[in-house]
Amino acid sequence: MNLMPVDSISIAGLDLPERGSAIQTQAGPDFAHMIGQQLDQVDASLNQADAAARGLAAGNDIPTHDVMIAMEQAHLKLQFAVEVRNRVVDAYQNLTNMQV
């Protein structure tokens, strides 16, 4: 086995972290941004269901089952958003009632 000696020139090109340096992490989207995106999706779903219902009422050639599916999807998304809101409010109330 032939070992080569390690000298300062051979390790000088390595990018080693400095001692005591902080580890960099990639930050994901913040909570407010994620909630905003989800609320935009709920709003779009509600608008789509409303447009489908108006089209059906106006006599356009829209299958009734498509309208019902769009309305049910919008309803479920809205229920989910309300439940998330309720959980956030409950968590906030629990935090404010904690004794320090």
Contacts in CASP RR format, 6 or more apart in sequence:
PFRMAT RR
TARGET T0000
AUTHOR 0000-0000-0000
METHOD contacts of the structure
MODEL  1
MNLMPVDSISIAGLDLPERGSAIQTQAGPDFAHMIGQQLDQVDASLNQAD
AAARGLAAGNDIPTHDVMIAMEQAHLKLQFAVEVRNRVVDAYQNLTNMQV
29 37 0 8 1.000
35 84 0 8 1.000
38 81 0 8 1.000
39 81 0 8 1.000
41 77 0 8 1.000
42 74 0 8 1.000
42 77 0 8 1.000
42 78 0 8 1.000
42 81 0 8 1.000
45 70 0 8 1.000
45 73 0 8 1.000
45 74 0 8 1.000
45 77 0 8 1.000
45 78 0 8 1.000
46 74 0 8 1.000
46 77 0 8 1.000
46 78 0 8 1.000
48 70 0 8 1.000
48 74 0 8 1.000
49 67 0 8 1.000
49 70 0 8 1.000
49 71 0 8 1.000
49 73 0 8 1.000
49 74 0 8 1.000
52 62 0 8 1.000
52 66 0 8 1.000
52 67 0 8 1.000
52 70 0 8 1.000
52 71 0 8 1.000
53 67 0 8 1.000
53 70 0 8 1.000
53 71 0 8 1.000
55 62 0 8 1.000
56 62 0 8 1.000
56 64 0 8 1.000
56 67 0 8 1.000
END
